[in-house]
Amino acid sequence: MIRSLLYVPGNTPRFLEKAGQRGADVVIIDLEDAVPEAGKTEAREMLAQSVPMVAKGGCQVFVRVNMTDRLFDDAAAAARAGADAVYLPKVNDVALLHRLAEHLAPYEAGRPPMGFVPLIEDPEGLFEARAIAKGPRVIALSAGGEDLATSMGAKPTPEVLRQPKLMIHYAAKAAGVLSFGLFRSTADFSDTAAIRAAALEARDFGFDGASCIHPAVVPVLNQAFSPTKAELDWARRVIAADRAEAAAGRGAFTLEGKFIDTPIVIRAERLLARFNKDQA
């Protein structure tokens, strides 16, 4: 379950020291946009300390690498440091994922292979999203809203981002991997009410979680991408009723005045399987 992913600059020890305590399901140590060129090598070298330090907080640790000639060295350093996955910006070709997976194998002896989260950030990547989603090690897809809008000469408004983000989302779901995102840019983090509304909307569309750049947004995402107690109770009642109806030789049925058939039962089962393992 990944509801919230918090970006933290990879060259800022005072942020990294507390990052694992912010309640995010994932902390993304950023070597890319958040770090100036002069500090990128140092930030990479810091991964050996920063990844295990952040992981002590109980979250997963991803590393956003640079999609430049630094890529392979950044990813290898993330693997050696014990990162769970790498965020890969500006991916527009699945062949890159194959090359990177092959490059990383020698650095991963004795540990599970790192996952890949490709970021789709230009129109070319958008139309390759289905192939990218099925690439090696891919655990999720996401859109880089600001870069995507810039690549199209557009503004990152919800209206502009909705269709391309849905295309990436559908590609992820078709491939059976996670989908992260909101129909808005992550750059504006001050309006938590708007972020909460956007997160609830994204959850209705089937998004699994979203990233943020400020710790104040983490609890908003965690709550919005989690079911309420009423939703979990409803799922339990649906499953119990389905078992009783099946035992009586019936399939579709009504429950509390609403029609229930197989897709609704499956949705209830998945909800409990994902969010209610300790209470089911």
Residue pairs with C-beta under 8 A, 6 or more apart in sequence:
1 25
1 208
1 274
1 275
2 25
2 26
2 60
2 140
2 178
2 180
2 208
2 209
3 25
3 208
3 209
3 210
3 221
3 222
3 224
3 225
3 226
4 23
4 24
4 25
4 26
4 209
4 210
4 211
4 212
4 217
4 218
4 221
4 222
4 225
5 24
5 25
5 26
5 27
5 28
5 62
5 180
5 209
5 210
5 211
5 212
6 19
6 22
6 24
6 26
6 27
6 28
6 211
6 212
6 213
6 215
6 217
6 218
7 28
7 30
7 34
7 64
7 186
7 211
7 212
7 213
8 15
8 16
8 19
8 27
8 28
8 29
8 30
8 34
8 54
9 15
9 16
9 30
9 34
9 35
9 43
10 16
10 29
10 30
10 31
10 34
10 35
10 43
10 44
10 46
10 47
10 50
10 63
11 34
11 35
11 39
11 40
11 42
11 43
11 46
13 46
13 50
16 29
16 46
16 50
16 53
16 54
17 53
19 27
19 29
19 54
19 57
20 27
20 53
20 54
20 55
20 56
20 57
20 58
20 59
20 61
21 57
22 57
22 215
22 218
23 215
23 218
23 219
23 222
24 59
24 212
24 215
24 218
24 222
25 59
25 60
25 209
25 222
26 59
26 60
26 61
26 62
26 84
27 54
27 57
27 59
27 60
27 61
27 62
28 62
28 63
28 64
28 87
28 211
29 47
29 50
29 51
29 54
29 61
29 62
29 63
29 64
29 83
30 63
30 64
31 40
31 43
31 44
31 63
31 64
31 65
31 66
31 70
31 74
32 64
32 65
32 66
32 67
32 89
33 64
33 89
35 43
40 66
40 70
44 70
44 73
44 74
44 77
45 77
47 63
47 77
47 78
47 80
47 81
47 83
48 77
48 80
48 81
50 81
51 61
51 63
51 78
51 81
51 82
51 83
52 81
52 82
54 61
55 61
55 82
60 84
60 85
61 82
61 83
61 84
62 83
62 84
62 85
62 86
62 87
62 117
63 74
63 75
63 78
63 81
63 83
63 85
63 86
63 87
64 86
64 87
64 88
64 89
65 71
65 74
65 75
65 78
65 86
65 87
65 88
65 89
66 74
66 89
67 88
67 89
67 90
67 91
71 100
72 100
72 103
74 86
75 86
75 100
75 103
75 104
75 114
76 103
76 104
76 107
78 86
78 114
79 104
79 107
79 108
79 111
79 114
80 107
82 111
83 114
84 114
84 115
85 114
85 115
85 116
85 117
85 139
86 114
86 115
86 116
86 117
87 117
87 119
87 142
88 96
88 97
88 100
88 116
88 117
88 118
88 119
89 119
89 121
89 144
89 147
90 119
90 121
90 122
90 125
90 144
90 147
91 97
91 118
91 119
91 120
91 121
91 125
91 132
92 120
92 122
92 124
92 125
92 128
92 132
93 125
93 128
93 132
94 128
94 131
94 132
94 134
94 135
97 116
97 118
97 132
97 135
97 136
97 137
97 138
98 135
98 136
100 116
101 113
101 116
101 136
101 137
104 113
104 114
105 113
108 114
113 137
114 137
115 137
115 138
115 139
115 140
116 135
116 136
116 137
116 138
116 139
117 138
117 139
117 140
117 141
117 142
117 180
118 125
118 132
118 133
118 135
118 138
118 141
118 142
119 142
119 143
119 144
119 147
120 126
120 129
120 132
120 141
120 142
120 143
120 144
120 148
120 164
120 168
121 143
121 144
121 147
121 148
121 151
122 147
122 148
122 151
123 151
123 152
125 132
126 148
126 164
126 167
126 168
129 141
129 167
129 168
129 171
129 172
130 171
130 174
130 175
132 138
132 141
132 171
133 141
133 171
133 172
133 174
133 175
133 177
134 175
138 175
138 177
139 177
139 178
140 172
140 177
140 178
140 179
140 180
140 208
141 168
141 169
141 171
141 172
141 175
141 177
141 178
141 179
141 180
142 168
142 179
142 180
142 181
142 211
143 161
143 164
143 165
143 168
143 181
145 156
145 161
145 165
145 181
145 184
145 185
145 186
146 156
146 185
146 186
146 187
148 156
148 161
148 164
149 155
149 156
149 157
149 160
149 161
149 185
150 156
152 160
154 160
156 184
156 185
156 187
157 184
158 183
158 184
158 198
161 183
161 184
161 185
162 183
165 181
165 183
166 205
168 179
168 181
169 179
169 181
169 205
169 206
169 207
172 178
172 179
173 179
173 206
178 208
178 209
179 206
179 207
179 208
180 207
180 208
180 209
180 210
180 211
181 202
181 207
181 210
181 211
182 195
182 198
182 199
182 201
182 202
182 207
182 210
183 198
183 201
183 202
184 194
184 195
184 198
186 210
186 211
186 212
186 213
187 213
188 194
189 195
189 212
189 213
189 214
189 216
189 217
192 216
192 217
192 220
195 212
195 217
195 220
195 221
196 220
196 223
196 224
199 210
199 220
199 221
199 224
199 225
200 224
202 210
202 225
203 224
203 225
207 225
208 225
209 221
209 225
210 221
210 225
212 218
212 221
226 275
227 235
227 271
227 275
227 276
231 271
232 271
232 272
232 275
232 276
232 279
234 268
235 267
235 268
235 269
235 271
235 272
235 276
236 268
236 272
236 280
237 255
237 256
238 255
238 260
238 264
238 265
238 268
239 265
239 268
239 269
239 272
241 253
241 255
241 260
242 253
242 260
242 265
245 251
245 253
251 261
251 262
252 259
252 260
252 261
252 262
253 259
253 260
254 260
272 280
273 280
